[in-house]
Amino acid sequence: MNVYEKLKELNITLPPVSVPAAAYVPYVQTGKLVF
């Protein structure tokens, strides 16, 4: 059973994905630091 089948079995529907509000960066590296 995958996650989609389990959601359907539990009668759970997810809302549609909205448009992002900004351009997100996964991380920023400054020297040896990663944020």
LUMPA-433132 format. One record per atom (N, C-alpha, C): residue number from 1; residue in three letters; atom name; x, y, z. Coordinates in Angstrom, 2 decimals. Atoms other than C-alpha are relative to their C-alpha. Layout:
N
+-----+-----+----+---------+---------+---------+
:   k :   r :  a :       u :       v :       w :
+-----+-----+----+---------+---------+---------+
: NUM : ALA : CA :       X :       Y :       Z :
...
+-----+-----+----+---------+---------+---------+
END
This chain:
35
+-----+-----+----+---------+---------+---------+
:   k :   r :  a :       u :       v :       w :
+-----+-----+----+---------+---------+---------+
:   1 : MET :  N :    0.86 :   -1.18 :    0.00 :
:   1 : MET : CA :    0.00 :    0.00 :    0.00 :
:   1 : MET :  C :    0.90 :    1.24 :    0.00 :
:   2 : ASN :  N :   -0.76 :   -1.25 :    0.02 :
:   2 : ASN : CA :    1.35 :    3.43 :   -0.89 :
:   2 : ASN :  C :   -0.79 :    1.10 :    0.71 :
:   3 : VAL :  N :    0.60 :   -1.09 :   -0.75 :
:   3 : VAL : CA :    0.56 :    6.77 :    0.68 :
:   3 : VAL :  C :   -1.32 :    0.47 :   -0.63 :
:   4 : TYR :  N :    1.22 :   -0.45 :    0.68 :
:   4 : TYR : CA :   -2.07 :    7.68 :   -1.95 :
:   4 : TYR :  C :   -1.16 :   -0.95 :    0.26 :
:   5 : GLU :  N :    1.04 :    0.99 :   -0.31 :
:   5 : GLU : CA :   -3.99 :    4.46 :   -1.36 :
:   5 : GLU :  C :   -0.47 :    0.14 :    1.44 :
:   6 : LYS :  N :    0.36 :   -0.16 :   -1.42 :
:   6 : LYS : CA :   -3.88 :    5.01 :    2.41 :
:   6 : LYS :  C :   -0.86 :    1.24 :    0.20 :
:   7 : LEU :  N :    0.81 :   -1.22 :   -0.10 :
:   7 : LEU : CA :   -5.21 :    8.57 :    2.05 :
:   7 : LEU :  C :   -1.41 :   -0.25 :   -0.52 :
:   8 : LYS :  N :    1.31 :    0.30 :    0.57 :
:   8 : LYS : CA :   -8.03 :    7.31 :   -0.15 :
:   8 : LYS :  C :   -0.80 :   -0.90 :    0.93 :
:   9 : GLU :  N :    0.67 :    0.91 :   -0.94 :
:   9 : GLU : CA :   -8.83 :    4.52 :    2.32 :
:   9 : GLU :  C :   -0.55 :    0.76 :    1.20 :
:  10 : LEU :  N :    0.42 :   -0.79 :   -1.15 :
:  10 : LEU : CA :   -9.07 :    7.07 :    5.14 :
:  10 : LEU :  C :   -0.92 :    1.16 :   -0.39 :
:  11 : ASN :  N :    0.88 :   -1.04 :    0.53 :
:  11 : ASN : CA :  -11.20 :    9.35 :    2.93 :
:  11 : ASN :  C :    0.56 :    1.40 :    0.28 :
:  12 : ILE :  N :   -0.68 :   -1.28 :   -0.20 :
:  12 : ILE : CA :   -8.65 :   12.18 :    3.17 :
:  12 : ILE :  C :    0.35 :    0.57 :   -1.37 :
:  13 : THR :  N :   -0.37 :   -0.67 :    1.25 :
:  13 : THR : CA :   -8.33 :   14.66 :    0.32 :
:  13 : THR :  C :    0.88 :    1.20 :    0.34 :
:  14 : LEU :  N :   -0.92 :   -1.11 :   -0.22 :
:  14 : LEU : CA :   -5.47 :   17.13 :    0.15 :
:  14 : LEU :  C :   -0.37 :    1.17 :   -0.92 :
:  15 : PRO :  N :    0.31 :   -1.15 :    0.85 :
:  15 : PRO : CA :   -6.02 :   20.68 :   -1.13 :
:  15 : PRO :  C :    1.06 :    0.14 :   -1.09 :
:  16 : PRO :  N :   -0.99 :   -0.20 :    1.06 :
:  16 : PRO : CA :   -4.31 :   21.69 :   -4.38 :
:  16 : PRO :  C :    1.17 :    0.87 :    0.48 :
:  17 : VAL :  N :   -1.20 :   -0.75 :   -0.37 :
:  17 : VAL : CA :   -0.81 :   23.13 :   -4.15 :
:  17 : VAL :  C :   -0.13 :    1.43 :   -0.51 :
:  18 : SER :  N :    0.10 :   -1.40 :    0.41 :
:  18 : SER : CA :   -0.74 :   26.92 :   -4.19 :
:  18 : SER :  C :    1.33 :    0.47 :   -0.59 :
:  19 : VAL :  N :   -1.19 :   -0.60 :    0.61 :
:  19 : VAL : CA :    1.73 :   29.15 :   -6.01 :
:  19 : VAL :  C :    0.89 :    0.55 :    1.12 :
:  20 : PRO :  N :   -0.88 :   -0.53 :   -1.06 :
:  20 : PRO : CA :    4.81 :   29.99 :   -3.87 :
:  20 : PRO :  C :   -0.03 :    1.53 :    0.05 :
:  21 : ALA :  N :    0.03 :   -1.44 :   -0.19 :
:  21 : ALA : CA :    4.88 :   33.51 :   -2.44 :
:  21 : ALA :  C :    1.33 :    0.66 :   -0.34 :
:  22 : ALA :  N :   -1.33 :   -0.55 :    0.27 :
:  22 : ALA : CA :    8.61 :   33.94 :   -3.10 :
:  22 : ALA :  C :    0.86 :   -1.07 :   -0.66 :
:  23 : ALA :  N :   -0.96 :    0.95 :    0.56 :
:  23 : ALA : CA :   11.63 :   32.30 :   -4.72 :
:  23 : ALA :  C :    0.89 :   -0.47 :    1.14 :
:  24 : TYR :  N :   -0.73 :    0.52 :   -1.15 :
:  24 : TYR : CA :   13.02 :   30.10 :   -1.97 :
:  24 : TYR :  C :    1.31 :   -0.64 :   -0.42 :
:  25 : VAL :  N :   -1.32 :    0.59 :    0.22 :
:  25 : VAL : CA :   16.68 :   29.06 :   -1.79 :
:  25 : VAL :  C :    0.15 :   -1.12 :    1.02 :
:  26 : PRO :  N :   -0.08 :    1.11 :   -0.96 :
:  26 : PRO : CA :   17.31 :   25.62 :   -0.24 :
:  26 : PRO :  C :    1.02 :    0.22 :    1.11 :
:  27 : TYR :  N :   -1.01 :   -0.29 :   -1.02 :
:  27 : TYR : CA :   20.44 :   26.80 :    1.59 :
:  27 : TYR :  C :    0.90 :    1.13 :   -0.48 :
:  28 : VAL :  N :   -0.99 :   -1.03 :    0.31 :
:  28 : VAL : CA :   23.05 :   29.56 :    1.74 :
:  28 : VAL :  C :    1.27 :   -0.38 :    0.74 :
:  29 : GLN :  N :   -1.28 :    0.33 :   -0.62 :
:  29 : GLN : CA :   26.73 :   28.89 :    2.41 :
:  29 : GLN :  C :    0.83 :    1.27 :    0.13 :
:  30 : THR :  N :   -0.89 :   -1.13 :   -0.28 :
:  30 : THR : CA :   28.93 :   31.53 :    4.04 :
:  30 : THR :  C :    1.24 :   -0.57 :    0.68 :
:  31 : GLY :  N :   -1.20 :    0.62 :   -0.54 :
:  31 : GLY : CA :   32.46 :   30.28 :    4.53 :
:  31 : GLY :  C :   -0.25 :   -1.47 :    0.28 :
:  32 : LYS :  N :    0.24 :    1.39 :   -0.40 :
:  32 : LYS : CA :   32.13 :   27.01 :    6.48 :
:  32 : LYS :  C :   -1.39 :   -0.20 :    0.58 :
:  33 : LEU :  N :    1.34 :    0.09 :   -0.56 :
:  33 : LEU : CA :   28.60 :   27.78 :    7.66 :
:  33 : LEU :  C :   -1.03 :   -0.18 :   -1.10 :
:  34 : VAL :  N :    1.10 :    0.22 :    0.93 :
:  34 : VAL : CA :   25.47 :   26.55 :    5.91 :
:  34 : VAL :  C :   -1.30 :    0.29 :    0.74 :
:  35 : PHE :  N :    1.28 :   -0.36 :   -0.59 :
:  35 : PHE : CA :   22.07 :   28.07 :    6.68 :
:  35 : PHE :  C :   -1.11 :   -0.44 :   -0.91 :
+-----+-----+----+---------+---------+---------+
END
